[in-house]
Amino acid sequence: MRWAGQGIAVDDGALPGLQRVGLVRSVRTPQFDGITFHEVLCKTALNKIPVASMLPFRFTVNGYRGCSHACRYCFARPTHEYLEFDSGRDFDTQVVVKTNVAEVLRRELRRPSWARETVALGTNTDPYQRAEGRYALMPGIIGALTDFGTPFSILTKGTLLRRDLPQLRDAARRVDVSVAVSLAVGDPTLHSRVEPGTPTPEARLQLISAIREAGLRCHVMVAPVLPGLTDSADHLDDLLGRIAAAGATSATVFGLHLRGSTRGWFMDWLARTYPDLVGEYRRLYRRGAYLPAEYRAELARTAAPLMAKHGLVGAPRMGTPALDAVPAAVEPLQPTLF
């Protein structure tokens, strides 16, 4: 592998924000059976997103590369290939940990040129995957962003976020904080097949309730919707109803994207698990990574009345407070991601 060329002084031309990394050690422990943690020292923490991406944020921070959630459809799988890991099982079991990410982030936020733009957490791999229980990177990241007046958003499937709810509530009094939970599979059997390393749907519903009990608003990403598996009106009706009952304040529904090597990994899994759907997926994705416009329109027509039925709105407008009630002494919050 290329680890030998990743000393701290080496500019290795990696992905944005990861141009210089240094391997400290590789660790395996009984508590994380089958997973190897590669501890590295990063030189940069903030990743700048290309303008062409058309995303509602320009900066991200990712404390990890690789993810033990092992979601069959994860779009971030190809990012593991640079390190000469494969995008399949290696992505699930070879987790890179930027142990000094909070320290480096503070140094970057301290620069006079930093304009305090929104930073997104959880856009590549989940910041609350199992590794976070060992390394606890997020409290330092949250603290750095808060101390330097930087608004931020979190998207996760990880129930470990509960640990940081007091800190997040305090942060939301000082900067704009947006919290979102990803939950797209309501059936426990299907969940165990397609997202084998993630907390159960019920556990994530309880997480939504805990976020709300902490006084924070909670957006839910009902994504990705899987054609032929989770796109029926019955499945969406049941799931959206449970999400609303848990207290979610808003939700977004959209379909599966299959980019790069993720496509092959997912299709191999589909052929083993639901072989009768392979032909339909080949038809739907024959022109690229995205579902056809007609499918997306039909999904929207299915989801819209169900969202209304359960009292769920779409993504809130920019500037929606993260807290249900913002104390009068708190200055106005900055725009939100969701």
C-alpha positions as CSV (number, residue, x, y, z in Angstrom):
1,M,0.0,0.0,0.0
2,R,1.0,3.7,-0.3
3,W,1.3,4.3,3.5
4,A,5.1,4.5,3.1
5,G,4.7,7.7,1.1
6,Q,2.4,9.4,3.5
7,G,4.8,11.0,5.9
8,I,3.8,14.3,7.3
9,A,6.1,16.2,5.1
10,V,4.9,14.5,1.9
11,D,2.4,16.2,-0.4
12,D,0.7,13.1,-1.8
13,G,-2.0,14.8,-3.9
14,A,-4.8,13.1,-2.1
15,L,-8.4,14.2,-2.0
16,P,-9.2,17.8,-0.9
17,G,-8.1,18.4,2.7
18,L,-6.1,15.2,2.8
19,Q,-3.0,16.2,0.8
20,R,-0.7,15.3,3.6
21,V,-1.3,12.5,6.1
22,G,1.1,10.4,8.2
23,L,0.4,6.9,9.4
24,V,1.1,6.6,13.2
25,R,0.0,3.0,13.7
26,S,-2.6,0.4,12.8
27,V,-4.7,-1.0,15.6
28,R,-7.0,-4.0,16.1
29,T,-8.9,-4.6,19.3
30,P,-11.3,-7.3,20.5
31,Q,-14.0,-4.7,21.1
32,F,-14.0,-4.0,17.3
33,D,-13.7,-7.5,15.9
34,G,-12.8,-7.5,12.2
35,I,-12.0,-3.8,12.0
36,T,-8.5,-2.3,11.7
37,F,-8.0,1.4,12.7
38,H,-5.3,3.2,10.9
39,E,-4.4,6.2,13.0
40,V,-3.0,9.1,11.0
41,L,-1.9,12.7,11.6
42,C,-3.6,15.0,9.2
43,K,-2.2,18.4,8.0
44,T,-5.6,19.9,7.1
45,A,-9.1,19.4,8.5
46,L,-11.3,21.7,6.4
47,N,-12.2,20.3,3.0
48,K,-13.3,22.9,0.4
49,I,-16.1,21.6,-1.9
50,P,-15.9,22.6,-5.6
51,V,-18.4,25.2,-6.6
52,A,-19.6,22.9,-9.4
53,S,-20.9,20.4,-6.8
54,M,-23.9,22.8,-6.2
55,L,-24.1,21.7,-2.6
56,P,-25.6,24.1,0.0
57,F,-22.2,24.3,1.9
58,R,-18.6,24.9,0.8
59,F,-16.7,23.2,3.6
60,T,-16.7,19.8,5.3
61,V,-14.8,18.1,8.1
62,N,-14.4,14.3,8.1
63,G,-12.6,12.7,11.0
64,Y,-12.7,9.2,9.4
65,R,-12.2,7.5,6.1
66,G,-14.0,4.2,5.6
67,C,-17.1,3.3,7.7
68,S,-18.1,0.3,9.7
69,H,-21.8,1.0,9.0
70,A,-21.1,-1.1,5.8
71,C,-24.1,0.3,3.9
72,R,-24.2,-1.5,0.6
73,Y,-25.0,1.7,-1.3
74,C,-22.6,4.1,0.3
75,F,-21.5,6.7,-2.3
76,A,-18.2,7.3,-0.4
77,R,-16.8,3.8,-1.2
78,P,-14.6,4.9,-4.1
79,T,-12.7,7.4,-1.9
80,H,-10.9,4.4,-0.3
81,E,-9.3,3.3,-3.5
82,Y,-6.6,6.0,-3.3
83,L,-5.0,4.2,-0.4
84,E,-5.1,1.0,-2.5
85,F,-7.9,-0.4,-0.3
86,D,-10.8,-1.8,-2.2
87,S,-14.2,0.0,-2.1
88,G,-16.0,-3.1,-0.8
89,R,-15.0,-5.0,2.3
90,D,-12.0,-2.8,2.9
91,F,-14.2,0.3,3.1
92,D,-16.2,-1.4,5.8
93,T,-13.3,-2.7,7.9
94,Q,-10.2,-0.6,7.2
95,V,-11.0,2.7,9.0
96,V,-8.6,5.7,8.8
97,V,-8.7,7.9,11.9
98,K,-7.4,11.5,11.9
99,T,-6.5,11.5,15.5
100,N,-5.4,15.2,15.5
101,V,-8.3,16.6,13.5
102,A,-9.7,18.8,16.2
103,E,-6.3,20.4,16.9
104,V,-5.7,21.1,13.2
105,L,-9.2,22.4,12.8
106,R,-8.7,25.0,15.5
107,R,-5.5,26.2,13.8
108,E,-7.4,26.6,10.5
109,L,-10.4,28.4,12.1
110,R,-8.0,30.8,13.8
111,R,-6.9,32.2,10.5
112,P,-8.0,35.8,9.8
113,S,-9.2,34.7,6.4
114,W,-11.7,32.3,7.8
115,A,-15.2,33.7,7.0
116,R,-17.2,31.4,9.4
117,E,-19.0,29.7,6.6
118,T,-21.2,26.6,7.4
119,V,-19.2,23.4,7.9
120,A,-20.9,20.1,7.2
121,L,-20.1,17.0,9.2
122,G,-21.1,13.6,8.0
123,T,-21.1,14.2,4.3
124,N,-18.5,11.5,3.4
125,T,-18.4,8.9,6.2
126,D,-20.5,8.9,9.4
127,P,-18.9,11.0,12.2
128,Y,-20.8,8.8,14.7
129,Q,-19.8,5.4,13.4
130,R,-18.5,2.8,15.9
131,A,-15.0,4.2,15.8
132,E,-16.2,7.4,17.4
133,G,-16.8,5.4,20.6
134,R,-13.1,4.7,20.8
135,Y,-11.6,7.9,19.5
136,A,-14.2,10.6,20.5
137,L,-13.2,13.1,17.8
138,M,-16.5,14.8,17.6
139,P,-16.5,16.7,20.9
140,G,-13.3,18.4,19.9
141,I,-14.6,19.2,16.4
142,I,-17.8,20.6,17.8
143,G,-15.9,22.6,20.4
144,A,-13.6,24.1,17.8
145,L,-16.4,25.1,15.5
146,T,-18.4,26.6,18.3
147,D,-15.5,28.5,19.9
148,F,-14.7,30.1,16.5
149,G,-18.3,31.1,15.8
150,T,-18.7,28.7,12.9
151,P,-22.1,27.3,12.1
152,F,-22.3,23.6,11.3
153,S,-24.5,20.7,10.4
154,I,-24.4,17.0,11.4
155,L,-25.8,14.1,9.4
156,T,-25.6,10.7,11.0
157,K,-27.1,7.2,11.5
158,G,-25.1,6.8,14.7
159,T,-26.9,6.7,18.0
160,L,-23.6,7.8,19.7
161,L,-24.7,11.3,18.9
162,R,-26.7,11.1,22.2
163,R,-23.5,11.5,24.1
164,D,-22.9,14.9,22.6
165,L,-26.5,16.3,22.9
166,P,-25.6,18.6,25.9
167,Q,-22.7,20.0,24.0
168,L,-24.8,20.5,20.9
169,R,-27.5,22.3,22.8
170,D,-24.9,24.6,24.3
171,A,-23.3,25.2,20.8
172,A,-26.8,26.0,19.4
173,R,-27.0,29.0,21.7
174,R,-23.8,30.4,20.2
175,V,-23.8,29.3,16.5
176,D,-26.3,27.8,14.1
177,V,-26.4,24.0,14.5
178,S,-28.4,21.7,12.2
179,V,-28.9,18.1,13.3
180,A,-30.2,15.4,10.9
181,V,-30.7,11.7,11.2
182,S,-30.5,9.3,8.2
183,L,-33.3,6.7,8.2
184,A,-34.6,5.2,5.0
185,V,-35.3,1.6,5.8
186,G,-38.1,0.8,8.3
187,D,-38.2,-3.0,7.9
188,P,-35.8,-4.7,10.3
189,T,-35.0,-7.7,8.1
190,L,-34.2,-5.5,5.1
191,H,-32.2,-3.1,7.3
192,S,-30.0,-6.0,8.6
193,R,-29.2,-6.9,4.9
194,V,-28.6,-3.5,3.4
195,E,-27.1,-1.6,6.4
196,P,-25.7,-4.3,8.6
197,G,-23.4,-2.1,10.7
198,T,-25.8,0.6,11.5
199,P,-28.1,1.0,14.6
200,T,-31.6,-0.5,14.0
201,P,-34.5,1.6,12.7
202,E,-36.0,1.6,16.2
203,A,-32.8,2.8,17.7
204,R,-32.6,5.7,15.3
205,L,-36.2,6.6,16.0
206,Q,-35.3,6.8,19.6
207,L,-32.4,9.0,18.7
208,I,-34.7,11.4,16.9
209,S,-36.8,11.6,20.1
210,A,-33.7,12.2,22.2
211,I,-32.7,15.1,20.0
212,R,-36.1,16.6,20.3
213,E,-36.1,16.1,24.1
214,A,-32.8,18.0,24.2
215,G,-34.7,20.9,22.6
216,L,-33.0,20.6,19.2
217,R,-34.8,20.4,15.9
218,C,-34.3,17.2,13.9
219,H,-34.4,16.8,10.2
220,V,-34.6,13.2,8.8
221,M,-33.1,12.2,5.5
222,V,-35.3,9.4,4.2
223,A,-32.6,8.5,1.7
224,P,-31.6,6.7,-0.3
225,V,-35.0,5.2,-1.3
226,L,-34.2,1.8,-2.9
227,P,-36.3,1.0,-6.0
228,G,-38.4,-2.2,-5.5
229,L,-37.4,-2.4,-1.9
230,T,-38.4,0.8,0.0
231,D,-40.2,2.9,-2.5
232,S,-43.8,1.5,-2.1
233,A,-46.4,3.8,-0.7
234,D,-47.0,1.4,2.2
235,H,-43.3,1.3,3.3
236,L,-43.0,5.1,3.0
237,D,-46.3,5.7,4.8
238,D,-45.3,3.5,7.7
239,L,-41.8,4.9,8.0
240,L,-42.8,8.6,7.7
241,G,-45.5,7.9,10.3
242,R,-43.0,6.5,12.7
243,I,-40.5,9.4,12.0
244,A,-43.3,11.9,12.7
245,A,-44.3,10.1,15.9
246,A,-40.7,10.3,17.1
247,G,-40.9,14.0,16.8
248,A,-38.9,14.9,13.7
249,T,-39.5,18.5,12.6
250,S,-38.8,18.0,8.8
251,A,-37.8,15.3,6.3
252,T,-36.4,14.9,2.8
253,V,-37.1,11.9,0.5
254,F,-34.9,11.0,-2.5
255,G,-33.8,8.0,-4.4
256,L,-30.6,5.9,-4.7
257,H,-27.5,7.2,-6.6
258,L,-25.0,4.6,-7.8
259,R,-21.7,6.2,-8.6
260,G,-18.3,4.6,-9.5
261,S,-17.3,1.4,-7.9
262,T,-20.3,1.6,-5.5
263,R,-22.4,0.5,-8.4
264,G,-20.6,-2.8,-8.8
265,W,-20.5,-3.5,-5.0
266,F,-24.2,-2.8,-4.7
267,M,-25.2,-4.8,-7.7
268,D,-23.2,-7.8,-6.6
269,W,-25.1,-7.6,-3.3
270,L,-28.4,-7.2,-5.1
271,A,-27.7,-10.3,-7.3
272,R,-27.0,-12.4,-4.2
273,T,-29.9,-11.1,-2.1
274,Y,-32.7,-10.0,-4.4
275,P,-31.8,-11.5,-7.8
276,D,-35.2,-10.8,-9.2
277,L,-34.5,-7.0,-9.0
278,V,-31.3,-7.0,-11.0
279,G,-32.9,-6.5,-14.4
280,E,-35.0,-3.6,-13.1
281,Y,-32.0,-1.9,-11.6
282,R,-30.0,-2.3,-14.8
283,R,-32.9,-0.7,-16.7
284,L,-33.2,2.2,-14.2
285,Y,-29.5,3.0,-14.1
286,R,-28.6,2.2,-17.7
287,R,-27.9,5.9,-18.4
288,G,-25.7,6.6,-15.4
289,A,-25.6,7.1,-11.6
290,Y,-29.0,8.7,-11.2
291,L,-32.6,7.5,-11.4
292,P,-34.5,8.6,-14.5
293,A,-36.5,11.8,-14.2
294,E,-39.8,10.0,-14.5
295,Y,-39.0,7.7,-11.6
296,R,-37.9,10.7,-9.4
297,A,-41.1,12.5,-10.3
298,E,-43.2,9.5,-9.4
299,L,-41.4,9.1,-6.1
300,A,-42.1,12.8,-5.3
301,R,-45.8,12.3,-6.1
302,T,-45.9,9.3,-3.7
303,A,-44.0,11.0,-0.9
304,A,-45.7,14.4,-0.9
305,P,-49.2,13.4,0.3
306,L,-47.6,11.1,2.9
307,M,-45.4,13.9,4.2
308,A,-48.5,16.0,4.5
309,K,-50.5,13.2,6.1
310,H,-48.0,12.9,8.9
311,G,-47.4,16.7,9.3
312,L,-43.8,16.6,8.0
313,V,-42.5,19.6,6.1
314,G,-39.6,19.6,3.7
315,A,-36.2,21.0,4.4
316,P,-36.7,24.2,6.5
317,R,-35.7,27.6,5.1
318,M,-32.2,28.9,5.7
319,G,-32.0,30.6,9.1
320,T,-34.4,28.3,11.0
321,P,-33.2,28.2,14.6
322,A,-31.8,24.8,15.7
323,L,-33.4,25.2,19.1
324,D,-37.1,25.1,19.7
325,A,-36.8,28.2,21.8
326,V,-33.8,30.5,21.6
327,P,-33.1,32.4,24.8
328,A,-33.5,36.2,24.4
329,A,-29.9,36.8,25.3
330,V,-28.7,34.7,22.4
331,E,-27.6,36.5,19.2
332,P,-29.4,35.6,16.0
333,L,-28.2,32.4,14.5
334,Q,-26.6,32.0,11.1
335,P,-28.2,30.2,8.2
336,T,-28.8,26.4,8.5
337,L,-28.0,23.7,6.1
338,F,-31.4,22.0,6.4
